[in-house]
Amino acid sequence: MESGNPTQSQMTSRAEIDRARSQDILLEATRLYLQGDIDDSEIVLDSLLAIDASKPEYLLLKTRILSFRGCLSEALDCVKRLLLSEPLNRGALEIYGLLLAESQQLVEAEKIALKLVELEKESPHALRLCAHLLQKFGNHSQALLLSEKAIKADPGSALAYYIAGVSALEQRKFVEAHDYLEKSLELQPGRVATELNLFLALHHLGRHEESFAQLKRSIHRRGGEPTESDLVLEGRHWLAVGEATKAIDAFSSALALNAAYGDAHANLGLAFHLSGDMESAIGSYLLAVLHSPSDARSHLNLGLAYLLLDNYENGWQEYEWRRIVENIDLPGLSLLPELSSTNDMPTTVLFVCEQGLGDVMQFARYSHFFREAGRSVKLLVGEKLVPLIQGSNLFDAVSNRLNDLIADGEDVAWLPIMSIPKLLGIRRDKPIFQEPYILIPEASTSNWNQIMACNSKLRVGIHWQGNPEAEKSTLLGRSMPLANFGILIGELIDIEWLSLQKGPGQEQMPEFSYRDRLAPYQDMIDATWDFVETGAIISNCDLIITTDSAMAHLAGAIGRPVWLLLTAVPDWRWGLEGESTPWYPATRLFRQRNFGDWIEVMERVKGELRELCNTIKLPGAAESHPVG
């Protein structure tokens, strides 16, 4: 009679069956995890861990689940247990390094990355971790390159696509960011960070309905209750579509959940700012920097709010934070001293261009102050502006290359051009220098005078679109559609109209109903991209009507009459009230009376222009038409 005890072969067979069943269960848990069914995946996995709590494959998946849930401490404990038994497990080392980075233990994370590189330099694990660390250190261009290598090495990695998407997003490569993040979400549905970054990519692409739908799907999938982060993103959506009141409600709801949430205070400040409530904006910005002292954008916005309210002492101080936001310090400048006082100045003062073209045109005037103090003044500026500034005799040297401006051993100090107002104590009532200072060569002006002298009508140049890249945060909405100029051009036929628009905004011209009413030489103007030649065209105009852009500064600095069209809450330099500006005495300000309402502004301009046409005798020369 056979014994009831199993034989060795039977025991081996059962063990194999158990291993096979365990493998099937692990595969099912993995499949559920990759589908985004995290709860079900964890239930299945826990049934395996109840049998063997130390098996590396189980612990690795458990670590990923805990990481997915944002349980960093528990995930770190779990992966450390795994590494005790398998210290060279590449997958475990990668996720360990990622968790350390997320916990801000960057030095330790770097050590893990170096260990992975030692094991296998070009492995997907090493590439992903190194890319993530570069991202953490702010080197987004290199992070993108490494994550793209990781994608080639392992095309099925949702993490590699995620890192690439975030790196592209940080570099404002929004189309690439969208594509990478969408692929990451396809490979691993339900990852909250991916969903919210995809919202941001769509948001920046101007696809606001899609971005909002993406946000709502993410919230619904997580149970329908928005977090404070969700509410901030919702508020940003409402700001982007011009719904400041709804934005304020969303940011306030976020703060009701977490009163110490600096990002919510910062965005609430921006919403108040854009709606014209500057005192409330300042209060929110102050709370933002209280909770997040290194939040450069909130410091900068606080400075802009102060400047709008003519609080220049605090405004210029906070405005210095733009240097972090814009990252203006250039290679080579770190070797030179920065000018911090007008006492004991060096022989040479170097102005360094920053931000927009209009900023350079506005503040180049202050070369006079340093020249009058007996200093040589030089300007480092973008190539586009070199001929214009050079020909105006404002500086002793102008170049777009630092090496062309500084000789070995030269006694020199530099300063960013937008830091000059702080250094000199500039205020709206103390602009120091108001005379026209941009000079246009007589030959260019005469040449365009001959081209344009085809009739004796009042000659008006128009411009409607500034740099779209600059129109974010507090500058939202400063441009307007070309179609709004139809209110003027469609009715005022006793005016010769010409477009000064270059680049973004020109694409609207083919659809403009009154294109045929522009000057007969408009094609020649469109073909002119040089700032000197544009200045010559402006010099032959009686009036420039423009939104807030570099064109307003160019015409103002030349000294031509400008009617400047402003949003209800404009850039700091124009203040909140009044029709005049000390920066350009020949410029008149036309402000929105209702937020976003350009039509009322244009109707007002039309009335003023009609009256101007009725009162001015037109002898034929543009410079003979006095325009106020």
C-alpha positions as CSV (number, residue, x, y, z in Angstrom):
1,M,0.0,0.0,0.0
2,E,1.4,3.4,-1.0
3,S,2.3,6.0,1.6
4,G,0.1,9.1,1.9
5,N,3.1,11.3,1.9
6,P,3.9,13.0,-1.4
7,T,7.0,11.9,-3.3
8,Q,9.9,14.3,-4.1
9,S,8.8,14.5,-7.7
10,Q,5.2,15.3,-6.6
11,M,6.5,18.1,-4.3
12,T,8.6,19.5,-7.1
13,S,5.7,19.4,-9.5
14,R,3.4,21.3,-7.0
15,A,6.1,23.9,-6.4
16,E,6.4,24.5,-10.2
17,I,2.6,24.8,-10.4
18,D,2.7,27.3,-7.5
19,R,5.5,29.2,-9.1
20,A,3.5,29.3,-12.4
21,R,0.4,30.5,-10.6
22,S,2.4,33.1,-8.8
23,Q,3.9,34.3,-12.0
24,D,0.4,34.5,-13.6
25,I,-0.8,36.5,-10.6
26,L,2.2,38.8,-10.8
27,L,1.6,39.4,-14.5
28,E,-2.1,40.2,-13.8
29,A,-1.1,42.7,-11.1
30,T,1.4,44.3,-13.5
31,R,-1.2,44.5,-16.3
32,L,-3.6,46.2,-13.9
33,Y,-0.9,48.6,-12.8
34,L,0.0,49.6,-16.4
35,Q,-3.7,50.1,-17.2
36,G,-4.0,52.5,-14.3
37,D,-6.1,50.2,-12.2
38,I,-3.9,50.8,-9.2
39,D,-6.4,49.7,-6.5
40,D,-7.0,46.3,-8.2
41,S,-3.3,45.9,-8.9
42,E,-2.5,46.4,-5.3
43,I,-5.1,43.9,-4.1
44,V,-3.8,41.2,-6.4
45,L,-0.1,41.9,-5.5
46,D,-0.9,41.9,-1.8
47,S,-2.1,38.3,-2.1
48,L,1.4,37.4,-3.3
49,L,3.1,39.4,-0.6
50,A,1.1,37.6,2.0
51,I,2.8,34.4,0.9
52,D,6.3,35.8,0.3
53,A,6.9,39.3,1.6
54,S,10.6,39.4,0.5
55,K,10.4,38.4,-3.2
56,P,12.2,41.1,-5.2
57,E,9.7,41.1,-8.1
58,Y,6.8,41.7,-5.7
59,L,8.6,44.4,-3.8
60,L,9.5,46.2,-7.1
61,L,5.9,46.4,-8.2
62,K,4.8,47.4,-4.7
63,T,7.4,50.2,-4.8
64,R,6.0,51.4,-8.1
65,I,2.4,51.4,-6.7
66,L,3.4,53.3,-3.6
67,S,5.3,55.8,-5.7
68,F,2.3,56.2,-8.0
69,R,0.2,57.0,-5.0
70,G,2.7,59.6,-3.8
71,C,3.6,57.6,-0.7
72,L,7.3,58.4,-1.0
73,S,8.4,57.3,2.5
74,E,6.7,53.9,2.2
75,A,8.0,53.5,-1.3
76,L,11.6,54.2,-0.1
77,D,11.3,51.7,2.7
78,C,10.0,49.1,0.2
79,V,12.7,49.5,-2.4
80,K,15.4,49.5,0.3
81,R,14.2,46.0,1.4
82,L,14.5,44.9,-2.1
83,L,18.0,46.2,-2.5
84,L,19.1,44.4,0.6
85,S,18.6,41.1,-1.2
86,E,19.5,42.3,-4.8
87,P,21.8,45.4,-4.5
88,L,22.5,45.5,-8.2
89,N,18.9,45.3,-9.4
90,R,18.8,47.9,-12.1
91,G,15.1,48.5,-12.0
92,A,15.2,48.9,-8.2
93,L,18.2,51.2,-8.3
94,E,16.4,53.4,-10.9
95,I,13.3,53.8,-8.8
96,Y,15.3,54.3,-5.7
97,G,17.2,57.2,-7.3
98,L,13.9,58.6,-8.6
99,L,12.4,58.5,-5.2
100,L,15.4,60.1,-3.6
101,A,15.2,62.9,-6.2
102,E,11.5,63.4,-5.5
103,S,12.4,63.6,-1.8
104,Q,14.9,66.3,-2.6
105,Q,17.8,64.0,-1.5
106,L,19.6,65.0,-4.7
107,V,23.2,64.2,-3.6
108,E,22.1,60.6,-2.7
109,A,20.2,60.3,-5.9
110,E,23.2,61.4,-7.9
111,K,25.2,58.6,-6.3
112,I,22.7,56.0,-7.4
113,A,22.7,57.4,-10.9
114,L,26.5,57.1,-11.0
115,K,26.2,53.5,-9.8
116,L,23.7,52.7,-12.6
117,V,26.1,54.3,-15.2
118,E,28.9,52.1,-13.9
119,L,26.8,49.0,-14.3
120,E,25.7,50.0,-17.8
121,K,26.2,53.5,-19.2
122,E,23.6,53.5,-21.9
123,S,20.9,51.4,-20.1
124,P,17.4,52.8,-20.1
125,H,17.5,52.7,-16.3
126,A,20.6,55.0,-16.2
127,L,19.3,57.3,-18.9
128,R,16.0,57.8,-17.3
129,L,17.4,58.5,-13.8
130,C,20.1,60.8,-15.1
131,A,17.5,62.7,-17.2
132,H,15.3,63.0,-14.2
133,L,18.1,64.4,-12.1
134,L,19.1,66.9,-14.8
135,Q,15.5,68.0,-14.8
136,K,15.6,68.4,-11.0
137,F,18.8,70.5,-11.3
138,G,17.1,72.7,-13.9
139,N,19.1,71.5,-17.0
140,H,16.0,70.8,-19.1
141,S,17.8,70.8,-22.5
142,Q,20.1,68.0,-21.4
143,A,17.3,66.2,-19.6
144,L,15.3,66.2,-22.9
145,L,18.3,64.8,-24.8
146,L,18.8,62.0,-22.4
147,S,15.1,61.1,-22.1
148,E,14.9,60.9,-25.9
149,K,17.8,58.5,-25.8
150,A,15.9,56.5,-23.1
151,I,12.9,56.4,-25.4
152,K,15.0,54.9,-28.2
153,A,16.5,52.3,-25.8
154,D,13.1,51.4,-24.3
155,P,10.1,52.7,-26.4
156,G,7.6,51.2,-24.0
157,S,8.7,53.4,-21.0
158,A,6.0,55.8,-19.9
159,L,8.5,57.4,-17.5
160,A,10.9,58.3,-20.3
161,Y,8.1,60.0,-22.3
162,Y,7.0,61.8,-19.1
163,I,10.4,63.2,-18.4
164,A,10.8,64.3,-22.0
165,G,7.4,65.9,-21.9
166,V,8.1,67.9,-18.7
167,S,11.5,68.9,-20.0
168,A,10.0,70.1,-23.3
169,L,7.3,72.0,-21.3
170,E,10.0,73.8,-19.3
171,Q,11.6,74.9,-22.5
172,R,8.3,76.1,-23.9
173,K,8.3,73.5,-26.6
174,F,4.6,73.0,-26.1
175,V,3.9,70.8,-29.2
176,E,6.7,68.4,-28.3
177,A,5.6,68.4,-24.7
178,H,2.0,67.6,-25.6
179,D,3.1,64.7,-27.9
180,Y,5.4,63.1,-25.3
181,L,2.9,63.5,-22.4
182,E,0.1,62.1,-24.5
183,K,2.2,59.0,-25.3
184,S,3.2,58.6,-21.6
185,L,-0.5,58.6,-20.6
186,E,-1.3,56.1,-23.4
187,L,1.4,53.8,-22.0
188,Q,0.4,54.4,-18.3
189,P,-3.1,55.8,-17.9
190,G,-4.1,57.5,-14.7
191,R,-0.8,59.0,-13.6
192,V,-1.8,62.2,-12.0
193,A,1.4,64.1,-12.7
194,T,1.2,63.2,-16.4
195,E,-2.4,64.2,-16.6
196,L,-1.8,67.6,-15.1
197,N,1.3,68.4,-17.2
198,L,-0.7,67.4,-20.3
199,F,-3.3,70.0,-19.1
200,L,-0.5,72.6,-19.0
201,A,0.8,71.7,-22.5
202,L,-2.7,72.1,-23.9
203,H,-3.2,75.3,-21.9
204,H,0.0,76.9,-23.3
205,L,-1.0,75.8,-26.8
206,G,-4.2,77.8,-26.4
207,R,-6.4,74.7,-26.6
208,H,-8.3,75.7,-23.6
209,E,-11.4,73.6,-24.0
210,E,-9.3,70.5,-24.4
211,S,-7.1,71.3,-21.4
212,F,-10.1,72.0,-19.2
213,A,-11.7,68.7,-20.3
214,Q,-8.4,66.9,-19.5
215,L,-8.4,68.4,-16.0
216,K,-12.0,67.4,-15.4
217,R,-11.3,63.8,-16.6
218,S,-8.4,63.5,-14.2
219,I,-10.5,64.8,-11.3
220,H,-13.4,62.6,-12.1
221,R,-11.1,59.5,-12.3
222,R,-9.8,60.3,-8.9
223,G,-13.2,60.4,-7.3
224,G,-14.5,63.8,-8.3
225,E,-13.1,65.9,-5.4
226,P,-10.5,68.4,-6.7
227,T,-7.3,68.9,-4.7
228,E,-5.8,72.3,-4.1
229,S,-3.5,71.7,-7.1
230,D,-6.5,70.9,-9.3
231,L,-8.2,74.1,-8.2
232,V,-5.2,76.2,-9.0
233,L,-5.1,74.7,-12.5
234,E,-8.8,75.4,-12.9
235,G,-8.2,79.0,-11.9
236,R,-5.4,79.3,-14.5
237,H,-7.8,78.1,-17.1
238,W,-10.4,80.7,-16.2
239,L,-7.7,83.4,-16.3
240,A,-6.6,82.3,-19.7
241,V,-10.1,82.6,-21.1
242,G,-10.7,86.0,-19.5
243,E,-12.9,84.9,-16.5
244,A,-11.1,86.6,-13.7
245,T,-14.0,86.3,-11.2
246,K,-14.2,82.5,-11.7
247,A,-10.4,82.3,-11.4
248,I,-10.6,84.2,-8.1
249,D,-13.2,81.7,-6.8
250,A,-11.1,78.7,-7.8
251,F,-7.9,80.1,-6.2
252,S,-9.9,81.0,-3.1
253,S,-11.3,77.4,-2.9
254,A,-7.7,76.1,-3.2
255,L,-6.7,78.2,-0.2
256,A,-9.7,77.0,1.8
257,L,-8.2,73.5,1.5
258,N,-4.7,74.7,2.2
259,A,-4.1,78.2,3.5
260,A,-0.3,77.8,3.2
261,Y,-0.4,77.0,-0.5
262,G,2.0,79.5,-1.9
263,D,1.1,78.8,-5.6
264,A,-2.6,79.5,-4.8
265,H,-1.7,82.8,-3.2
266,A,0.5,83.7,-6.2
267,N,-2.2,82.9,-8.8
268,L,-4.9,84.7,-6.7
269,G,-2.6,87.7,-6.7
270,L,-2.4,87.6,-10.5
271,A,-6.2,87.3,-10.8
272,F,-6.6,90.4,-8.6
273,H,-3.9,92.1,-10.6
274,L,-5.5,91.4,-14.0
275,S,-8.9,92.5,-12.6
276,G,-7.5,95.8,-11.4
277,D,-7.7,95.3,-7.7
278,M,-4.0,96.1,-7.0
279,E,-4.2,96.4,-3.2
280,S,-5.7,92.8,-3.0
281,A,-3.1,91.7,-5.5
282,I,-0.3,93.0,-3.4
283,G,-1.7,91.3,-0.3
284,S,-1.8,87.9,-2.1
285,Y,1.7,88.3,-3.6
286,L,3.0,89.1,-0.1
287,L,1.4,85.9,1.3
288,A,2.8,84.0,-1.7
289,V,6.4,85.1,-0.9
290,L,5.8,84.5,2.8
291,H,4.9,80.9,2.2
292,S,7.4,80.5,-0.7
293,P,10.2,83.0,-0.2
294,S,12.1,81.9,-3.3
295,D,9.1,82.3,-5.6
296,A,10.8,84.7,-8.1
297,R,7.6,85.2,-10.2
298,S,5.6,86.3,-7.2
299,H,8.3,88.7,-6.2
300,L,8.4,90.1,-9.7
301,N,4.6,90.5,-9.9
302,L,4.7,92.2,-6.5
303,G,7.2,94.6,-7.9
304,L,5.0,95.3,-11.0
305,A,2.0,95.9,-8.8
306,Y,4.0,98.4,-6.6
307,L,5.2,100.2,-9.7
308,L,1.7,100.5,-11.1
309,L,0.7,102.2,-7.9
310,D,3.8,104.5,-8.1
311,N,5.5,102.8,-5.1
312,Y,8.9,103.0,-6.7
313,E,11.1,102.3,-3.7
314,N,9.6,98.9,-3.1
315,G,8.8,98.4,-6.8
316,W,12.3,98.6,-8.1
317,Q,13.6,96.3,-5.3
318,E,11.1,93.5,-6.1
319,Y,11.6,94.1,-9.8
320,E,15.1,92.8,-9.5
321,W,13.6,89.3,-9.2
322,R,13.1,89.4,-13.0
323,R,16.7,88.4,-13.3
324,I,15.9,85.0,-11.9
325,V,12.7,84.7,-13.9
326,E,14.3,85.7,-17.2
327,N,17.8,84.3,-16.4
328,I,19.5,87.3,-17.9
329,D,23.1,86.8,-16.7
330,L,25.2,85.9,-19.7
331,P,28.4,83.8,-20.1
332,G,31.4,86.0,-19.6
333,L,29.6,88.6,-17.4
334,S,30.4,86.7,-14.3
335,L,34.0,87.7,-14.8
336,L,33.2,91.4,-14.7
337,P,32.0,93.4,-11.7
338,E,28.4,94.6,-11.6
339,L,27.7,98.3,-11.1
340,S,25.8,98.8,-7.9
341,S,26.3,102.5,-7.2
342,T,26.9,105.7,-9.0
343,N,29.7,106.5,-6.6
344,D,33.2,105.7,-7.7
345,M,32.1,104.4,-11.1
346,P,34.7,102.7,-13.4
347,T,35.9,104.3,-16.6
348,T,33.5,102.2,-18.7
349,V,29.9,101.3,-18.0
350,L,28.4,98.4,-20.0
351,F,24.7,98.3,-20.4
352,V,23.4,94.7,-21.0
353,C,20.2,94.3,-23.0
354,E,17.5,92.1,-21.5
355,Q,13.8,91.3,-22.0
356,G,12.0,92.9,-24.9
357,L,13.1,95.2,-27.7
358,G,10.9,98.0,-26.4
359,D,12.7,97.9,-23.0
360,V,16.0,98.5,-24.7
361,M,14.6,101.4,-26.7
362,Q,13.0,103.0,-23.6
363,F,16.0,102.8,-21.3
364,A,18.8,103.4,-23.8
365,R,18.2,107.1,-23.0
366,Y,20.1,106.8,-19.7
367,S,23.4,106.5,-21.4
368,H,23.3,110.4,-21.2
369,F,23.5,110.3,-17.4
370,F,26.8,108.2,-17.4
371,R,28.3,110.2,-20.3
372,E,27.7,113.4,-18.5
373,A,29.5,111.9,-15.6
374,G,32.5,111.5,-17.9
375,R,32.2,107.7,-18.5
376,S,32.5,105.7,-21.6
377,V,29.2,103.9,-22.1
378,K,28.8,100.7,-24.2
379,L,25.8,98.5,-25.0
380,L,25.6,94.7,-25.4
381,V,22.4,94.2,-27.4
382,G,20.7,91.8,-29.8
383,E,21.8,92.0,-33.4
384,K,18.4,93.4,-34.6
385,L,18.9,96.6,-32.7
386,V,22.6,97.2,-33.3
387,P,22.3,99.5,-36.4
388,L,19.4,101.6,-34.9
389,I,21.2,102.2,-31.6
390,Q,24.6,102.6,-33.2
391,G,23.3,105.3,-35.5
392,S,21.7,107.3,-32.7
393,N,25.1,108.1,-31.1
394,L,23.9,107.1,-27.6
395,F,26.8,104.8,-26.9
396,D,30.6,104.8,-27.5
397,A,30.3,101.2,-28.8
398,V,27.4,98.9,-29.6
399,S,27.6,95.2,-30.4
400,N,25.9,91.9,-30.0
401,R,29.2,90.2,-28.9
402,L,30.7,90.8,-25.5
403,N,34.3,90.3,-26.8
404,D,33.9,93.2,-29.2
405,L,33.1,95.6,-26.4
406,I,35.6,94.9,-23.7
407,A,39.4,95.1,-24.0
408,D,41.8,93.2,-21.8
409,G,42.4,95.1,-18.6
410,E,39.7,97.7,-19.2
411,D,38.2,99.3,-16.1
412,V,34.6,98.3,-16.6
413,A,31.5,97.3,-14.7
414,W,28.2,96.1,-16.2
415,L,24.5,96.4,-15.3
416,P,21.3,95.1,-16.8
417,I,19.6,97.9,-18.7
418,M,16.3,97.4,-16.6
419,S,18.2,97.9,-13.4
420,I,19.1,101.4,-14.3
421,P,15.9,102.9,-12.9
422,K,16.6,101.4,-9.5
423,L,20.2,102.6,-9.6
424,L,19.2,106.2,-10.6
425,G,16.0,106.4,-8.5
426,I,13.8,106.9,-11.6
427,R,10.1,107.6,-10.9
428,R,7.2,108.7,-13.2
429,D,7.7,112.2,-12.0
430,K,11.5,111.9,-12.4
431,P,12.2,110.4,-15.8
432,I,15.4,112.5,-16.1
433,F,15.5,112.5,-19.9
434,Q,12.5,113.2,-22.2
435,E,13.9,114.6,-25.5
436,P,13.8,112.4,-28.6
437,Y,17.0,110.3,-28.6
438,I,16.6,107.7,-31.4
439,L,18.0,109.3,-34.5
440,I,17.1,108.2,-38.0
441,P,19.6,108.9,-40.9
442,E,18.4,111.7,-43.1
443,A,19.0,109.7,-46.3
444,S,16.6,106.9,-45.1
445,T,14.0,109.5,-44.1
446,S,14.2,111.3,-47.4
447,N,14.1,108.1,-49.4
448,W,10.8,107.1,-47.7
449,N,9.5,110.6,-48.0
450,Q,9.8,110.3,-51.8
451,I,8.1,106.8,-51.8
452,M,5.3,108.0,-49.6
453,A,4.6,111.5,-51.0
454,C,1.7,110.4,-53.2
455,N,-1.0,112.5,-51.6
456,S,-1.7,115.1,-49.0
457,K,-3.9,113.0,-46.6
458,L,-3.2,112.6,-42.9
459,R,-0.8,109.6,-42.8
460,V,-1.4,107.2,-40.0
461,G,0.6,104.0,-39.2
462,I,-1.1,101.2,-37.3
463,H,0.3,98.3,-35.2
464,W,-1.8,95.8,-33.2
465,Q,0.3,92.8,-32.1
466,G,3.3,92.7,-29.7
467,N,5.5,89.7,-29.1
468,P,3.2,86.8,-28.2
469,E,5.9,85.2,-26.0
470,A,5.8,88.3,-23.8
471,E,2.1,88.3,-23.4
472,K,1.7,86.2,-20.3
473,S,1.2,86.8,-16.6
474,T,0.5,90.5,-16.1
475,L,0.7,91.3,-19.8
476,L,-2.2,89.1,-20.9
477,G,-4.4,90.8,-23.5
478,R,-2.2,93.8,-24.4
479,S,-2.6,93.1,-28.1
480,M,-5.8,93.1,-30.1
481,P,-7.1,91.7,-33.4
482,L,-6.4,93.7,-36.6
483,A,-10.1,93.5,-37.3
484,N,-10.7,96.2,-34.7
485,F,-8.9,98.7,-36.9
486,G,-11.7,98.2,-39.4
487,I,-13.7,100.6,-37.1
488,L,-11.3,103.3,-38.2
489,I,-10.2,102.4,-41.7
490,G,-13.7,101.5,-42.8
491,E,-15.1,105.0,-42.1
492,L,-12.2,107.5,-42.1
493,I,-11.4,107.7,-45.8
494,D,-9.6,111.0,-45.6
495,I,-6.6,109.3,-44.0
496,E,-3.8,107.4,-45.7
497,W,-3.4,104.2,-43.7
498,L,-0.3,102.0,-43.5
499,S,0.5,98.9,-41.5
500,L,3.7,98.7,-39.5
501,Q,3.1,95.2,-38.3
502,K,6.0,92.7,-38.6
503,G,6.0,89.0,-37.8
504,P,3.2,87.7,-35.5
505,G,0.0,89.5,-36.3
506,Q,0.8,89.8,-40.0
507,E,-1.0,86.6,-40.7
508,Q,-4.3,88.4,-40.0
509,M,-3.8,90.7,-43.0
510,P,-5.1,88.4,-45.8
511,E,-8.5,88.2,-44.0
512,F,-8.7,91.9,-43.2
513,S,-11.8,93.4,-44.9
514,Y,-10.0,96.8,-45.6
515,R,-6.7,95.5,-46.9
516,D,-7.2,97.4,-50.2
517,R,-7.5,100.7,-48.4
518,L,-4.0,100.6,-47.1
519,A,-1.3,102.8,-48.8
520,P,-0.3,101.8,-52.4
521,Y,3.3,101.3,-51.2
522,Q,2.2,98.9,-48.4
523,D,4.0,95.9,-50.0
524,M,7.3,97.9,-49.8
525,I,6.7,98.5,-46.1
526,D,5.9,94.8,-45.5
527,A,9.2,93.8,-47.1
528,T,11.1,96.1,-44.7
529,W,12.3,94.4,-41.6
530,D,15.2,96.7,-40.6
531,F,14.5,98.9,-37.6
532,V,16.3,101.9,-39.1
533,E,14.1,101.8,-42.2
534,T,11.0,101.3,-40.0
535,G,12.1,104.3,-38.1
536,A,12.3,106.3,-41.3
537,I,8.8,105.2,-42.3
538,I,7.5,106.3,-38.8
539,S,9.3,109.6,-39.3
540,N,7.2,110.2,-42.4
541,C,3.9,109.5,-40.6
542,D,1.7,112.1,-38.9
543,L,0.5,109.7,-36.3
544,I,1.1,106.1,-35.0
545,I,-1.7,104.2,-33.4
546,T,-0.5,101.1,-31.7
547,T,-1.0,98.7,-28.9
548,D,1.7,98.3,-26.2
549,S,4.7,97.0,-28.2
550,A,8.2,97.8,-29.4
551,M,6.6,100.0,-32.1
552,A,5.2,102.3,-29.5
553,H,8.7,102.7,-27.9
554,L,10.4,103.2,-31.3
555,A,7.9,105.9,-32.4
556,G,8.0,107.6,-28.9
557,A,11.8,107.6,-28.8
558,I,12.0,109.2,-32.3
559,G,9.5,111.8,-31.1
560,R,6.6,111.1,-33.4
561,P,3.0,111.5,-32.1
562,V,1.7,108.2,-30.8
563,W,-1.8,107.2,-29.7
564,L,-1.2,104.2,-27.5
565,L,-4.0,101.7,-26.9
566,L,-3.9,100.2,-23.5
567,T,-5.7,97.4,-21.5
568,A,-7.6,98.4,-18.4
569,V,-4.6,97.2,-16.4
570,P,-1.5,97.9,-18.5
571,D,2.2,97.3,-18.1
572,W,3.7,99.1,-15.1
573,R,5.3,101.9,-17.1
574,W,2.0,103.4,-18.2
575,G,0.4,103.6,-14.7
576,L,-3.3,103.2,-14.1
577,E,-4.6,106.7,-14.8
578,G,-4.1,109.7,-17.2
579,E,-3.8,110.3,-20.9
580,S,-0.1,111.4,-20.9
581,T,3.2,109.7,-20.0
582,P,6.5,111.2,-18.9
583,W,8.4,108.7,-20.9
584,Y,7.3,110.1,-24.3
585,P,5.8,113.6,-24.2
586,A,4.3,113.2,-27.7
587,T,2.4,110.0,-26.7
588,R,-1.3,110.0,-25.8
589,L,-2.8,107.1,-23.8
590,F,-6.2,105.6,-24.7
591,R,-7.2,103.2,-21.9
592,Q,-9.8,100.5,-21.9
593,R,-12.7,101.6,-19.7
594,N,-14.1,98.1,-19.4
595,F,-11.9,95.0,-19.2
596,G,-11.2,93.5,-22.6
597,D,-13.4,96.0,-24.4
598,W,-11.3,97.2,-27.4
599,I,-14.4,98.2,-29.4
600,E,-15.2,101.2,-27.1
601,V,-11.5,102.3,-27.2
602,M,-11.6,102.2,-31.0
603,E,-14.8,104.1,-31.2
604,R,-13.3,106.8,-29.0
605,V,-10.2,106.9,-31.2
606,K,-12.4,107.2,-34.3
607,G,-14.1,110.3,-32.8
608,E,-10.8,111.9,-32.0
609,L,-9.4,111.2,-35.5
610,R,-12.5,112.5,-37.2
611,E,-12.2,115.7,-35.2
612,L,-8.4,115.9,-36.1
613,C,-9.2,115.5,-39.8
614,N,-11.7,118.3,-39.6
615,T,-9.4,120.8,-37.9
616,I,-6.0,120.2,-39.7
617,K,-5.2,121.8,-43.0
618,L,-3.1,119.3,-45.0
619,P,-0.3,120.9,-47.0
620,G,1.2,117.6,-48.0
621,A,4.2,117.1,-45.7
622,A,3.8,114.8,-42.8
623,E,6.0,116.9,-40.5
624,S,3.6,119.8,-41.0
625,H,0.6,118.0,-39.5
626,P,0.6,118.8,-35.7
627,V,-1.0,115.9,-33.9
628,G,-1.6,116.0,-30.1
